[in-house]
Amino acid sequence: MNAELNRKTAIKEVLPTAFGYIGIGIAFGIVSKAAGLSALQAGLMSLIAYGGSAQFIIVSMLLVHSPIISIITAAFLVNSRMILMSLVTAKYFKNDSMLHNILIGSLLTDESFALAMNKLNYTNNKLNYTNNKLNFAWFDTANWFAYFVWFFSSVLGALVGNFIENPTNLGIDFALVAMFIGLLYLQMISDKSLKLSLQLLVVVATFILVYLGLIFIPSNLLIIIITLLGCAVGMVLKHVFF
């Protein structure tokens, strides 16, 4: 990663994340095929819904013939965290047009958000080379590159799914979790503005919140509620103890 914010640099920096998209996209395609979707349907879902965790949930709910309103609600709640992420990134594009903001927000993902935060935190000897700025060319290129990689990977996975009878035996359902673990690790080692001990405390606190949340909070609301609680805990830990 470097301090440049252009389209060429964006492609280079999104490549490692794109490889993760390939693995998870193929996994989604395989799971979709096992659930009875065709390669075309899996591809269209990736183009229209474009939300890794939400798409896995949609497929699983289709498999058990859930009502359409339940599927829509579940997908919205799972992806509602994007509202929080969009609020964070929106301040960097105040001077851009409405169209630019819509494009950034529509194609924003957990991975591109993490990449953007890593870009903002890019430092060397405590010198921030990006001056805490992002621009449309860099972010838009990273988003579109990831978008099409996800689409083609989903279609490829659905085609490969013709030859796999039971994808869970291969641990494919763990692919999404594995990618998030990798992104968390990259975020922690790249963000020099926060002490590692603080980040570890927030991670441990979040694990505890998730464990308790699984007991007391409905699964459809779990992600958004734990996200808000995790942010609150992180803010208190940072300002009170660090």
Secondary structure by P-SEA (a helix, b strand, c coil): ccccccaaaaaaaaaaaaaaaaaaaaaaaaaaaaacccaaaaaaaaaacccaaaaaaaaaaaaacccaaaaaaaaaaaacaaaaaaaaaccccccccaaaaaaaaaaccaaaaaaaaaaaaccccccccccccccaaaaaaaaaaaaaaaaaaaaaaaaacccccccccccccaaaaaaaaaaaaaaaaacccccaaaaaaaaaaaaaaaaaaaccccccaaaaaaaaaaaaaaaaaaaccc
